Amino acid sequence: MAERNNKFPKGILGFPVTPFRERRYVDFPALERNIEFLIDEKVSAVFVACGAGEFQSITEEEYCNMVELAVKTAKGRVPVYTGVGGNIELALDHAKVSEELGADGYLILPPYLIDGEQEGMYQYYETIISSTSLNAIMYQRNNAVANLDTVTKLAELPQLVGLKDGVGNMELNIELTQHLGNRLEWMNGMPLAEVTMQAYYPLGFDSYSSAISNYIPHISRLYFDSLVKGDTKQVNALYKEVILPINEIRKQKKGYAVSLIKAGMDIVGFPVGQSVRPPVIPVETEHYQQLKKIINKALEKYPKEEHQGLV
């Protein structure tokens, strides 16, 4: 078992997909290649079996095998985080498995269906966070949005190391970062996070989940490097030419936040296929061709070799 990495990941975070063969079986060699690619591209951590990995649609056996594969593939080079959440008992089982298999931490996804009161949300997070010694990151999304008081109480737990925001409530984000400062690390988890990172970064959100790093990671790296350096001209060019056009496609259908990643990977030659499990739907041919055109133009203007030095 690899030694655990307790350093919290900062910067660009990799979220591999779960490749399926005709929707019935997980393609583990393709998953291994996806993880290896992300590590080679210098992401700060790998988050397996999370939202991009269709957490809601994988079996217990698949989950265990995916976590084990991620830990073995990473070999301690970057931290490995898993997704836990939904049914609280299932979340506790996933947290235990993650610890047993040598993961470094987990991202706590929303509970199933119920809109709980803040006290209920606190109990949900507290129960999961306290169940292991692993690093825990809470995810603000959908029916799981903790207010300042709830997050402050949870921050008393040493295992809680970060908060990922997928809601976009900037007033709440300012309250959280101003009151808690560097007690927690702050992650931008909005869909296609590059779109909003320019607004999040000044608040102290210096990490983000990058969907496009699965197929054009050097462009995500160029974007973030330019943002940090204050190169507004380059940031704006990437918005206009790559990021916003891709985001326009993502917004066309629910579930494209996942399936569009697989389409992008397919376009650049990754053997992950485009199979997804319901309720996610594959990318339509028209949107696939639109994405292909954007990617080809981006690779022509921003060849990978010219931007390797940014890492």
PAZAPA-4460 file (N, C-alpha, C; in steps of 0.05 Angstrom, whole numbers, plus 32768, in hexadecimal, padded with zeros to 4 digits):
% residues 311
    n_x    n_y    n_z   ca_x   ca_y   ca_z    c_x    c_y    c_z   seq   type   mol
   8011   7FE8   8000   8000   8000   8000   8012   8019   8000     1      M     A
   800B   802C   7FEE   801B   8044   7FED   8018   8055   8006     2      A     A
   802D   8064   800C   802B   8075   8023   8018   808C   801E     3      E     A
   8008   8093   8031   7FF4   80A8   802C   8001   80C3   802B     4      R     A
   7FF5   80D4   801A   7FFF   80EF   8015   7FEC   8102   8022     5      N     A
   7FF4   810E   8039   7FE2   8120   8048   7FE3   813D   803F     6      N     A
   7FF4   8142   802B   7FF5   815E   8021   7FDC   8163   8010     7      K     A
   7FCF   8179   8017   7FB6   8180   8008   7FBE   8189   7FEC     8      F     A
   7FAF   817E   7FD8   7FB6   8185   7FBC   7FAD   81A2   7FB6     9      P     A
   7FBF   81B1   7FA9   7FB9   81CC   7FA0   7FBE   81CD   7F82    10      K     A
   7FB0   81E0   7F75   7FB3   81E3   7F59   7F9E   81D4   7F49    11      G     A
   7FA7   81C7   7F33   7F94   81B9   7F21   7F91   819C   7F2B    12      I     A
   7F78   8194   7F2E   7F71   817A   7F39   7F65   8169   7F23    13      L     A
   7F6E   814F   7F22   7F66   813D   7F0D   7F4F   812C   7F16    14      G     A
   7F3A   812B   7F05   7F22   811A   7F0A   7F1E   8107   7EF3    15      F     A
   7F2A   80EF   7EF5   7F27   80DC   7EDF   7F0B   80D3   7EDB    16      P     A
   7F04   80CB   7EC3   7EE9   80C0   7EBE   7EE9   80A2   7EC5    17      V     A
   7ED2   8096   7EC3   7ED0   8079   7EC5   7ECA   806E   7EAA    18      T     A
   7EDE   8063   7E9C   7ED8   8058   7E81   7EC8   803F   7E83    19      P     A
   7EB4   803D   7E71   7EA3   8026   7E70   7EA5   8018   7E55    20      F     A
   7EA4   7FFE   7E55   7EA2   7FEF   7E3C   7E85   7FE8   7E38    21      R     A
   7E79   7FF6   7E26   7E5C   7FF1   7E20   7E4B   7FF4   7E39    22      E     A
   7E53   8006   7E4A   7E44   800E   7E62   7E42   7FF8   7E77    23      R     A
   7E4B   7FE0   7E72   7E48   7FCA   7E85   7E60   7FC6   7E96    24      R     A
   7E78   7FCB   7E8C   7E90   7FC4   7E9B   7EA3   7FDC   7E9C    25      Y     A
   7EB0   7FDF   7EB2   7EC4   7FF4   7EB5   7EDD   7FEA   7EA6    26      V     A
   7EE8   7FFC   7E95   7F01   7FF6   7E86   7F18   7FFF   7E98    27      D     A
   7F22   7FED   7EA8   7F37   7FF4   7EBB   7F52   7FFC   7EAE    28      F     A
   7F5A   7FEF   7E98   7F73   7FF9   7E8B   7F70   8016   7E81    29      P     A
   7F58   801D   7E77   7F54   8039   7E6E   7F54   804C   7E85    30      A     A
   7F49   8044   7E9C   7F49   8054   7EB4   7F66   8059   7EBE    31      L     A
   7F76   8044   7EBD   7F92   8046   7EC5   7FA1   8059   7EB4    32      E     A
   7F9B   8058   7E9A   7FA8   806A   7E87   7FA0   8087   7E8C    33      R     A
   7F86   808B   7E92   7F7C   80A6   7E98   7F8A   80B1   7EB1    34      N     A
   7F8C   80A1   7EC6   7F99   80AA   7EDE   7FB7   80B0   7ED9    35      I     A
   7FC4   809E   7ECB   7FE1   80A2   7EC5   7FE5   80BB   7EB5    36      E     A
   7FD4   80C0   7EA2   7FD6   80D9   7E92   7FD3   80F2   7EA3    37      F     A
   7FC0   80F2   7EB5   7FBC   8109   7EC6   7FD4   810E   7ED8    38      L     A
   7FDF   80F9   7EE2   7FF7   80FC   7EF3   800F   8106   7EE3    39      I     A
   8012   80FB   7ECB   8028   8104   7EB9   8025   8122   7EB2    40      D     A
   800C   812B   7EB1   8006   8147   7EAB   8007   8159   7EC4    41      E     A
   8011   814E   7EDA   8017   815D   7EF2   7FFE   8169   7F00    42      K     A
   7FE8   815A   7F00   7FD2   8162   7F11   7FDB   815F   7F2E    43      V     A
   7FCE   816D   7F40   7FD7   816D   7F5C   7FCB   8155   7F6C    44      S     A
   7FB6   8149   7F62   7FAA   8132   7F6F   7F97   8125   7F5B    45      A     A
   7F90   810C   7F60   7F7D   80FD   7F50   7F65   80F7   7F62    46      V     A
   7F4D   80FD   7F58   7F34   80F7   7F66   7F25   80E2   7F56    47      F     A
   7F25   80CA   7F60   7F19   80B4   7F51   7EFD   80AE   7F5C    48      V     A
   7EEB   80A4   7F4A   7ED0   809D   7F52   7EC1   80B4   7F5E    49      A     A
   7EC4   80CC   7F52   7EB5   80E3   7F5B   7EA0   80EA   7F46    50      C     A
   7E99   8104   7F43   7E84   810B   7F30   7E8B   8105   7F14    51      G     A
   7EA3   810C   7F0B   7EAB   8106   7EF0   7EAE   80E8   7EEB    52      A     A
   7EB2   80D9   7F01   7EB4   80BC   7EFF   7E9A   80AE   7F03    53      G     A
   7E83   80BD   7F00   7E68   80B1   7F02   7E65   80A1   7F1C    54      E     A
   7E6C   80AD   7F32   7E6B   80A1   7F4C   7E50   8093   7F51    55      F     A
   7E3A   80A1   7F48   7E1F   8097   7F4E   7E18   807D   7F40    56      Q     A
   7E29   8075   7F2C   7E21   805F   7F1B   7E33   8047   7F1C    57      S     A
   7E47   8047   7F2F   7E59   8030   7F30   7E53   801E   7F48    58      I     A
   7E59   8005   7F44   7E52   7FF1   7F59   7E67   7FF2   7F6F    59      T     A
   7E61   7FE4   7F85   7E74   7FE2   7F9B   7E8E   7FD5   7F93    60      E     A
   7E8C   7FC0   7F83   7EA4   7FB2   7F7A   7EB5   7FC4   7F68    61      E     A
   7EA7   7FD2   7F56   7EB5   7FE4   7F44   7EC3   7FFA   7F53    62      E     A
   7EB5   8005   7F67   7EC0   801A   7F77   7EDA   8011   7F85    63      Y     A
   7EDA   7FFA   7F92   7EF2   7FF0   7F9F   7F08   7FEB   7F8C    64      C     A
   7F02   7FE0   7F75   7F17   7FDB   7F61   7F23   7FF5   7F55    65      N     A
   7F12   8009   7F53   7F1B   8023   7F48   7F2D   8031   7F5C    66      M     A
   7F26   8030   7F75   7F37   803D   7F8A   7F52   802E   7F8C    67      V     A
   7F51   8014   7F8C   7F69   8004   7F8D   7F7B   800A   7F76    68      E     A
   7F70   800C   7F5E   7F7F   8012   7F46   7F8B   802E   7F47    69      L     A
   7F7C   8041   7F50   7F86   805D   7F52   7F9E   805F   7F65    70      A     A
   7F9C   8052   7F7C   7FB2   8053   7F90   7FCB   8046   7F84    71      V     A
   7FC7   802F   7F77   7FDE   8020   7F6C   7FEB   802F   7F55    72      K     A
   7FDA   803D   7F45   7FE5   804C   7F2F   7FF3   8065   7F38    73      T     A
   7FE8   8073   7F4B   7FF5   808B   7F55   800F   8086   7F62    74      A     A
   8012   8070   7F71   802B   8069   7F7E   8036   807F   7F90    75      K     A
   8024   808F   7F9C   802C   80A4   7FAE   8036   80BD   7FA0    76      G     A
   8035   80BE   7F86   803F   80D6   7F77   802D   80EE   7F7C    77      R     A
   8013   80E9   7F7D   7FFF   80FE   7F84   7FEB   80F1   7F97    78      V     A
   7FDE   8102   7FA7   7FC9   80F7   7FB8   7FB2   80EC   7FA8    79      P     A
   7FA5   80D7   7FB2   7F8E   80CB   7FA6   7F76   80CF   7FB8    80      V     A
   7F62   80DD   7FAE   7F49   80E1   7FBC   7F32   80D1   7FAE    81      Y     A
   7F1F   80C9   7FBE   7F08   80BA   7FB4   7EEF   80CA   7FB8    82      T     A
   7ED9   80C1   7FAC   7EBF   80CD   7FB0   7EAF   80BC   7FC4    83      G     A
   7EA4   80C9   7FD8   7E91   80BB   7FEA   7E79   80CD   7FED    84      V     A
   7E62   80C1   7FF3   7E4A   80D1   7FF6   7E31   80C2   7FF1    85      G     A
   7E1B   80D0   7FEB   7E01   80C3   7FE7   7DF6   80B8   8001    86      G     A
   7DED   80A0   8000   7DE4   8091   8018   7DFA   8092   802D    87      N     A
   7DF4   809B   8045   7E09   809E   8059   7E17   8084   8060    88      I     A
   7E08   806E   8062   7E15   8055   8069   7E27   804C   8052    89      E     A
   7E1F   8051   803A   7E30   804B   8023   7E49   805D   8023    90      L     A
   7E45   8076   802A   7E5B   8089   802C   7E6F   8080   8041    91      A     A
   7E66   8076   8057   7E78   806C   806C   7E87   8053   8063    92      L     A
   7E79   8042   8054   7E87   802A   8049   7E9D   8033   8035    93      D     A
   7E96   8046   8024   7EAA   8050   8010   7EC2   805D   801E    94      H     A
   7EBC   806C   8033   7ED2   8079   8042   7EE5   8064   804F    95      A     A
   7ED9   804F   805A   7EE9   8039   8066   7EF9   802B   8051    96      K     A
   7EED   8025   803A   7EFC   8018   8024   7F13   802A   801A    97      V     A
   7F0D   8044   8018   7F22   8057   800F   7F3A   8057   8022    98      S     A
   7F34   8056   803C   7F4A   8055   804F   7F59   803A   804E    99      E     A
   7F4B   8025   804C   7F57   800A   804B   7F69   8006   8032   100      E     A
   7F60   8013   801C   7F6F   800F   8003   7F85   8023   7FFF   101      L     A
   7F88   8036   8012   7F9F   8048   8011   7F9B   8062   8003   102      G     A
   7F82   806A   8000   7F7C   8085   7FF5   7F85   809A   800A   103      A     A
   7F89   80B2   8000   7F92   80C8   8011   7F7B   80D8   801D   104      D     A
   7F64   80D6   8011   7F4D   80E5   801B   7F35   80E0   8009   105      G     A
   7F20   80EF   800F   7F08   80ED   7FFE   7EF9   8107   7FFC   106      Y     A
   7EEA   8109   7FE6   7ED8   8120   7FE1   7EBC   8117   7FE8   107      L     A
   7EAF   8125   7FFB   7E95   811D   8004   7E7F   8129   7FF2   108      I     A
   7E72   8118   7FE2   7E5D   8121   7FD0   7E43   8124   7FDF   109      L     A
   7E2F   8131   7FD3   7E16   8136   7FE0   7E07   811D   7FE9   110      P     A
   7DF8   811F   7FFE   7DE7   8108   8007   7DD1   8103   7FF2   111      P     A
   7DC6   80EC   7FF3   7DB1   80E5   7FDF   7D97   80F5   7FE3   112      Y     A
   7D8F   8103   7FD0   7D74   810E   7FCC   7D6B   8124   7FE1   113      L     A
   7D6F   811E   7FFA   7D63   812E   800F   7D71   814A   8012   114      I     A
   7D60   815E   8015   7D6A   8179   801C   7D68   817B   803B   115      D     A
   7D7F   8177   8048   7D7F   8177   8065   7D82   8192   8071   116      G     A
   7D7A   8195   808A   7D80   81AD   8099   7D9E   81AE   809E   117      E     A
   7DA7   81C6   80A6   7DC4   81C9   80AB   7DCE   81B5   80C0   118      Q     A
   7DBE   81B0   80D5   7DC7   819D   80E9   7DCA   8181   80DD   119      E     A
   7DB7   817A   80CB   7DB9   8160   80BD   7DD1   815F   80AB   120      G     A
   7DD7   8175   809E   7DEF   8176   808D   7E08   8173   809E   121      M     A
   7E08   8180   80B5   7E20   817E   80C7   7E24   8160   80CF   122      Y     A
   7E0E   8153   80D7   7E10   8138   80DF   7E19   8125   80C9   123      Q     A
   7E10   812B   80B1   7E18   811B   8099   7E36   811D   8095   124      Y     A
   7E40   8136   8094   7E5D   813A   808F   7E6D   8130   80A7   125      Y     A
   7E64   8137   80BF   7E74   812F   80D7   7E76   8111   80DA   126      E     A
   7E61   8103   80D4   7E62   80E6   80D7   7E76   80DA   80C3   127      T     A
   7E76   80E3   80AB   7E89   80D9   8097   7EA6   80E1   809D   128      I     A
   7EA9   80FB   80A2   7EC4   8105   80A7   7ED2   80F7   80BF   129      I     A
   7EC2   80F2   80D4   7ECD   80E6   80EC   7ED1   80C8   80EA   130      S     A
   7EC8   80BC   80D5   7EC9   809F   80D3   7EE4   8094   80CB   131      S     A
   7EF6   80A5   80C1   7F11   809C   80BA   7F25   80B2   80C1   132      T     A
   7F3E   80AC   80BD   7F53   80C0   80C1   7F5B   80CE   80A8   133      S     A
   7F4E   80C8   8092   7F55   80D4   8078   7F4D   80F1   8076   134      L     A
   7F5B   80FF   8064   7F54   811A   805D   7F38   811A   8051   135      N     A
   7F27   812D   8059   7F0C   812F   804E   7F08   814B   8042   136      A     A
   7EFA   814B   802B   7EF3   8164   801E   7ED5   8164   801B   137      I     A
   7EC7   8179   8024   7EAB   817B   8021   7EA4   8189   8007   138      M     A
   7E8E   8181   7FFB   7E87   818B   7FE0   7E6C   819A   7FE2   139      Y     A
   7E6D   81B4   7FDD   7E55   81C4   7FDD   7E48   81C1   7FC1   140      Q     A
   7E31   81B3   7FC1   7E24   81AE   7FA7   7E08   81A4   7FAB   141      R     A
   7DF6   81AC   7F98   7DDB   81A2   7F98   7DCD   81A5   7FB3   142      N     A
   7DC6   818E   7FBF   7DB7   818F   7FD8   7DC9   818F   7FF1   143      N     A
   7DE3   8194   7FED   7DF6   8194   8003   7E06   81AE   8003   144      A     A
   7DF9   81C3   800E   7E07   81DD   8010   7E07   81E5   802E   145      V     A
   7E1F   81E3   803A   7E22   81EA   8056   7E27   8208   8059   146      A     A
   7E1A   8214   806D   7E1F   8230   8072   7E38   8234   8083   147      N     A
   7E3D   824E   8089   7E55   8255   8098   7E57   8247   80B3   148      L     A
   7E41   8246   80C2   7E42   823A   80DC   7E48   821C   80DA   149      D     A
   7E3B   820F   80C7   7E40   81F2   80C4   7E5C   81EC   80BC   150      T     A
   7E67   81FB   80A9   7E83   81F6   80A0   7E96   81FC   80B7   151      V     A
   7E90   8211   80C6   7EA2   8218   80DD   7EA3   8202   80F1   152      T     A
   7E8C   81F6   80F7   7E8B   81E0   810A   7E9A   81C8   80FF   153      K     A
   7E96   81C2   80E5   7EA4   81AB   80D9   7EC2   81B0   80D8   154      L     A
   7ECB   81C9   80D6   7EE7   81CF   80D5   7EF6   81C8   80EF   155      A     A
   7EE7   81C2   8104   7EF3   81B9   811D   7EFE   819D   811A   156      E     A
   7EF5   818E   8106   7EFE   8173   8102   7F18   8174   80F3   157      L     A
   7F2E   8169   80FD   7F48   816B   80F0   7F49   815D   80D5   158      P     A
   7F37   8149   80D1   7F38   813B   80B7   7F2E   814C   80A0   159      Q     A
   7F1D   8160   80A6   7F13   8171   8091   7F29   8185   8088   160      L     A
   7F31   8182   806F   7F47   8192   8065   7F3F   81A6   804F   161      V     A
   7F27   81A2   8044   7F20   81B4   802E   7F03   81B5   8028   162      G     A
   7EFB   81C9   8019   7EDF   81CC   800F   7EE0   81D1   7FF2   163      L     A
   7ED0   81C2   7FE3   7ECD   81C5   7FC6   7EB2   81D2   7FC1   164      K     A
   7EB2   81E8   7FB2   7E98   81F5   7FAC   7E8F   81EF   7F8F   165      D     A
   7E77   81E5   7F8D   7E6B   81E0   7F73   7E50   81EE   7F70   166      G     A
   7E4C   8203   7F80   7E33   8211   7F80   7E36   822D   7F73   167      V     A
   7E4B   823B   7F7B   7E4F   8256   7F6F   7E43   826C   7F7F   168      G     A
   7E3D   8267   7F99   7E33   827C   7FAA   7E4B   828C   7FB5   169      N     A
   7E51   82A2   7FA7   7E69   82B1   7FAD   7E67   82BF   7FC8   170      M     A
   7E4F   82C7   7FCF   7E4C   82D4   7FEA   7E54   82C0   8000   171      E     A
   7E4A   82A8   7FFE   7E51   8293   8011   7E6F   828D   8010   172      L     A
   7E7A   828B   7FF8   7E97   8285   7FF6   7EA8   829B   8003   173      N     A
   7EA0   82B4   8000   7EAE   82CA   800D   7EAC   82C7   802C   174      I     A
   7E94   82C1   8036   7E91   82BE   8053   7EA3   82A7   805D   175      E     A
   7EA3   8291   804F   7EB3   827A   8057   7ED0   8280   8057   176      L     A
   7EDA   828B   8041   7EF7   8290   8040   7F00   82A6   8053   177      T     A
   7EEF   82BA   8057   7EF6   82CF   806A   7EF7   82C5   8087   178      Q     A
   7EE4   82B4   808E   7EE2   82AB   80AA   7EF5   8294   80B0   179      H     A
   7EFA   8283   809C   7F0A   826B   80A2   7F26   826D   8097   180      L     A
   7F2B   827F   8085   7F46   8284   807A   7F53   826B   8070   181      G     A
   7F6C   8266   807A   7F7A   824E   8070   7F75   8235   8081   182      N     A
   7F61   8236   8093   7F5A   821D   80A1   7F53   8207   808D   183      R     A
   7F45   820E   8078   7F3E   81FB   8063   7F4B   8204   8049   184      L     A
   7F4F   81F0   8038   7F57   81F6   801C   7F3D   81F9   800C   185      E     A
   7F3E   820B   7FF8   7F26   8212   7FEA   7F28   820A   7FCD   186      W     A
   7F15   81FA   7FC3   7F16   81EF   7FA8   7EFD   81F8   7F98   187      M     A
   7F02   8200   7F80   7EED   8207   7F6D   7EE4   81ED   7F5F   188      N     A
   7ECB   81E5   7F64   7EC0   81CD   7F58   7EA9   81D3   7F46   189      G     A
   7EA7   81EB   7F3B   7E92   81F1   7F28   7E96   81E1   7F0E   190      M     A
   7E80   81DB   7F00   7E83   81CD   7EE6   7E95   81DE   7ED4   191      P     A
   7EA8   81D1   7EC7   7EBD   81DE   7EB7   7EC8   81F5   7EC7   192      L     A
   7ED7   81EF   7EDB   7EDF   8202   7EF0   7EF0   8219   7EE5   193      A     A
   7EFE   8214   7ECE   7F0D   822A   7EC2   7EFC   8243   7EBC   194      E     A
   7EE2   823E   7EB7   7ED0   8254   7EB1   7ECF   8268   7EC8   195      V     A
   7ECE   825E   7EE0   7ECA   8270   7EF7   7EE3   8274   7F08   196      T     A
   7EF9   8267   7F01   7F11   8269   7F12   7F1B   8285   7F15   197      M     A
   7F17   8296   7F01   7F20   82B2   7F03   7F12   82C1   7F1A   198      Q     A
   7EFA   82B9   7F20   7EEB   82C5   7F36   7EF2   82B8   7F51   199      A     A
   7EF8   829E   7F50   7EFE   828F   7F69   7F1A   8294   7F74   200      Y     A
   7F2D   8297   7F62   7F49   8298   7F6B   7F4F   82AE   7F7E   201      Y     A
   7F45   82C6   7F7A   7F4B   82DC   7F8E   7F3F   82D7   7FAA   202      P     A
   7F2C   82C5   7FAC   7F20   82BF   7FC6   7F31   82AB   7FD6   203      L     A
   7F45   829F   7FC9   7F55   828A   7FD6   7F50   826E   7FCC   204      G     A
   7F3F   826C   7FB8   7F3B   8252   7FAB   7F52   824D   7F97   205      F     A
   7F67   823F   7FA1   7F7E   823B   7F8F   7F80   821E   7F85   206      D     A
   7F6A   8210   7F86   7F68   81F5   7F7B   7F4E   81F3   7F6B   207      S     A
   7F4E   81E2   7F57   7F35   81DE   7F48   7F35   81C3   7F39   208      Y     A
   7F1E   81B8   7F36   7F1B   819F   7F27   7F19   81A6   7F09   209      S     A
   7F2A   819A   7EF9   7F2C   81A1   7EDD   7F22   8189   7ECC   210      S     A
   7F0B   818C   7EC0   7F01   8178   7EAE   7F12   8176   7E94   211      A     A
   7F1A   818D   7E8A   7F28   818D   7E71   7F45   8182   7E74   212      I     A
   7F4E   817F   7E8C   7F69   8173   7E90   7F6A   8156   7E88   213      S     A
   7F52   814A   7E84   7F51   812E   7E7A   7F59   812D   7E5D   214      N     A
   7F57   8143   7E4E   7F5D   8142   7E32   7F6F   8159   7E27   215      Y     A
   7F6E   8170   7E33   7F80   8186   7E2B   7F8C   8192   7E45   216      I     A
   7F9B   8183   7E54   7FA5   818D   7E6E   7FB9   81A4   7E6B   217      P     A
   7FC8   81A5   7E56   7FDB   81BB   7E53   7FCD   81D6   7E50   218      H     A
   7FB5   81D5   7E46   7FA5   81EE   7E43   7F9A   81F7   7E5E   219      I     A
   7F91   81E4   7E6D   7F89   81EA   7E89   7FA0   81F5   7E98   220      S     A
   7FB8   81E9   7E95   7FD0   81F3   7EA2   7FD7   820F   7E99   221      R     A
   7FD5   8214   7E7F   7FDC   822E   7E74   7FC8   8243   7E80   222      L     A
   7FAF   823C   7E81   7F9B   824E   7E8C   7FA1   8255   7EAA   223      Y     A
   7FA6   8240   7EBA   7FAA   8245   7ED7   7FC4   8254   7EDB   224      F     A
   7FD9   824D   7ECD   7FF2   825B   7ECF   7FEF   8278   7EC8   225      D     A
   7FE0   827E   7EB3   7FDC   8299   7EAA   7FCB   82A9   7EBF   226      S     A
   7FB7   829B   7ECB   7FA7   82A8   7EDF   7FB8   82AF   7EF8   227      L     A
   7FC9   829D   7F00   7FDA   82A2   7F18   7FED   82B9   7F12   228      V     A
   7FF8   82BA   7EFA   800B   82CF   7EF3   7FFE   82EA   7EED   229      K     A
   7FE3   82EA   7EEB   7FD6   8303   7EE4   7FD7   830A   7EC7   230      G     A
   7FDB   82F6   7EB6   7FDC   82FA   7E99   7FBF   82FA   7E8E   231      D     A
   7FB2   8311   7E92   7F96   8313   7E8A   7F91   830F   7E6C   232      T     A
   7FA4   8318   7E5C   7FA1   8315   7E3F   7FA0   82F7   7E37   233      K     A
   7FB1   82E7   7E43   7FB2   82CA   7E3D   7F99   82BC   7E48   234      Q     A
   7F91   82C4   7E60   7F79   82B8   7E6C   7F61   82BE   7E5B   235      V     A
   7F5E   82D7   7E52   7F47   82DE   7E42   7F47   82D0   7E27   236      N     A
   7F5E   82CC   7E1C   7F60   82BD   7E02   7F57   82A1   7E05   237      A     A
   7F5F   8294   7E1B   7F57   8278   7E20   7F39   8276   7E26   238      L     A
   7F2E   828A   7E34   7F11   828B   7E37   7F03   828B   7E1C   239      Y     A
   7F0B   829D   7E0B   7EFD   82A2   7DF2   7F01   828A   7DDF   240      K     A
   7F18   827E   7DDE   7F1E   826A   7DCA   7F19   824E   7DD2   241      E     A
   7F1A   8248   7DEC   7F18   822D   7DF5   7F03   8229   7E0B   242      V     A
   7F06   8236   7E21   7EF7   8230   7E39   7ED9   8236   7E36   243      I     A
   7ED2   824E   7E2E   7EB6   8255   7E2B   7EA8   8245   7E14   244      L     A
   7EB5   8241   7DFD   7EA8   8230   7DE9   7EA3   8214   7DF2   245      P     A
   7EB5   8208   7E01   7EB0   81ED   7E0C   7E99   81EE   7E20   246      I     A
   7E99   8203   7E30   7E84   8205   7E45   7E68   8208   7E38   247      N     A
   7E67   8216   7E21   7E4E   8219   7E13   7E42   81FD   7E0B   248      E     A
   7E54   81EC   7E03   7E4B   81D0   7DFC   7E42   81C2   7E15   249      I     A
   7E52   81C5   7E2A   7E4B   81B7   7E43   7E30   81BE   7E4D   250      R     A
   7E27   81D6   7E49   7E0D   81DF   7E53   7DF5   81D5   7E42   251      K     A
   7DFB   81C8   7E2C   7DE5   81C0   7E1A   7DD4   81AA   7E25   252      Q     A
   7DE0   8198   7E34   7DD2   8180   7E3F   7DDB   817A   7E5B   253      K     A
   7DC8   8172   7E6C   7DCE   8169   7E87   7DDF   814F   7E84   254      K     A
   7DF4   814E   7E95   7E05   8137   7E94   7E1E   813B   7E82   255      G     A
   7E1E   8150   7E73   7E36   8155   7E62   7E4E   815C   7E72   256      Y     A
   7E4B   8164   7E8B   7E62   8169   7E9C   7E73   8150   7E9F   257      A     A
   7E66   8138   7E9B   7E74   811F   7E9B   7E7A   8115   7E7F   258      V     A
   7E65   8112   7E6F   7E69   8105   7E55   7E79   8116   7E42   259      S     A
   7E7A   8130   7E45   7E8A   8141   7E33   7EA8   813C   7E38   260      L     A
   7EAF   8134   7E51   7ECB   812D   7E56   7ED3   8115   7E46   261      I     A
   7EC2   8101   7E46   7EC8   80E8   7E36   7ECA   80EF   7E19   262      K     A
   7EB8   8100   7E0F   7EB9   8108   7DF3   7ED4   8116   7DED   263      A     A
   7EDD   8128   7DFE   7EF6   8135   7DFA   7F0D   8122   7DFA   264      G     A
   7F0C   810F   7E0B   7F22   80FA   7E0D   7F22   80E9   7DF3   265      M     A
   7F0A   80E3   7DEA   7F07   80D3   7DD1   7F13   80E2   7DBA   266      D     A
   7F0E   80FC   7DB9   7F18   810D   7DA3   7F36   810D   7DA2   267      I     A
   7F43   810E   7DB9   7F61   8110   7DB9   7F6E   80F4   7DB9   268      V     A
   7F5D   80DF   7DB8   7F68   80C4   7DB4   7F6A   80B3   7DCD   269      G     A
   7F5D   80BB   7DE3   7F5D   80AB   7DFB   7F49   8094   7DF8   270      F     A
   7F51   807B   7DFF   7F3F   8064   7DFB   7F2B   8060   7E12   271      P     A
   7F1C   8075   7E18   7F09   8072   7E2E   7EEC   806D   7E24   272      V     A
   7EE8   8071   7E0A   7ECE   806E   7DFF   7EBB   8085   7E08   273      G     A
   7EA2   8083   7DFF   7E8F   8097   7E07   7E77   808B   7E16   274      Q     A
   7E79   8073   7E1E   7E63   8066   7E2D   7E60   8073   7E48   275      S     A
   7E48   8079   7E50   7E41   8083   7E6A   7E2A   8073   7E75   276      V     A
   7E25   8075   7E8F   7E0E   8068   7E9B   7DF8   807B   7EA1   277      R     A
   7DDF   8074   7E9C   7DC9   8085   7EA2   7DC9   808D   7EBF   278      P     A
   7DC1   80A7   7EC5   7DB3   80B9   7EB3   7DC4   80CB   7EA2   279      P     A
   7DDE   80C7   7EA3   7DF0   80D7   7E91   7DEC   80CD   7E75   280      V     A
   7DED   80DF   7E61   7DE9   80D8   7E45   7E03   80DF   7E36   281      I     A
   7E08   80D0   7E20   7E20   80D6   7E10   7E1C   80F0   7E02   282      P     A
   7E33   80FB   7DF8   7E32   8114   7DEA   7E27   810F   7DCE   283      V     A
   7E15   8121   7DC6   7E09   811E   7DAB   7E1E   8124   7D95   284      E     A
   7E1A   8119   7D7E   7E2D   811B   7D68   7E33   8139   7D61   285      T     A
   7E1F   8149   7D60   7E22   8165   7D59   7E35   8173   7D6E   286      E     A
   7E30   816D   7D87   7E40   817A   7D9C   7E5D   816E   7D9D   287      H     A
   7E5F   8154   7D96   7E79   8148   7D94   7E8A   8156   7D7F   288      Y     A
   7E7E   815B   7D68   7E8C   8168   7D52   7E94   8184   7D59   289      Q     A
   7E82   8192   7D68   7E89   81AD   7D71   7EA1   81AD   7D84   290      Q     A
   7EA1   819A   7D96   7EB7   8197   7DA9   7ED1   8190   7D9A   291      L     A
   7ECF   817F   7D87   7EE7   8177   7D78   7EF3   818F   7D6A   292      K     A
   7EE2   81A0   7D5F   7EEC   81B8   7D51   7EFA   81CA   7D64   293      K     A
   7EEF   81CE   7D7C   7EFB   81DF   7D90   7F16   81D4   7D99   294      I     A
   7F17   81BA   7D9E   7F30   81AE   7DA8   7F45   81AF   7D92   295      I     A
   7F3E   81A9   7D79   7F52   81AA   7D64   7F5D   81C6   7D60   296      N     A
   7F4C   81DB   7D62   7F56   81F6   7D60   7F68   81FD   7D77   297      K     A
   7F60   81F4   7D8F   7F70   81FA   7DA7   7F8B   81ED   7DA5   298      A     A
   7F8C   81D4   7D9C   7FA6   81C6   7D9A   7FB7   81D2   7D84   299      L     A
   7FAB   81DD   7D6F   7FBA   81EA   7D5A   7FC6   8204   7D64   300      E     A
   7FB7   8214   7D74   7FC1   822D   7D7E   7FD3   822A   7D96   301      K     A
   7FCD   8216   7DA7   7FDC   8211   7DBF   7FE7   81F4   7DBF   302      Y     A
   7FFC   81EF   7DAE   8008   81D4   7DAD   8012   81CC   7DC9   303      P     A
   800F   81B4   7DCF   8016   81AA   7DEA   8034   81AF   7DF0   304      K     A
   8045   81AA   7DDD   8062   81AB   7DE1   806B   81C7   7DEA   305      E     A
   805D   81DB   7DE0   8065   81F7   7DE6   805E   81FF   7E02   306      E     A
   804E   81F0   7E0F   8044   81F8   7E2A   804C   81E5   7E40   307      H     A
   805E   81D2   7E3A   8067   81BF   7E4F   8076   81CD   7E65   308      Q     A
   8083   81E3   7E5F   8093   81F1   7E74   8083   81FE   7E89   309      G     A
   8069   81FF   7E85   8058   820D   7E99   8054   81FD   7EB2   310      L     A
   8059   81E3   7EB0   8054   81D1   7EC7   8068   81D6   7EDD   311      V     A
***
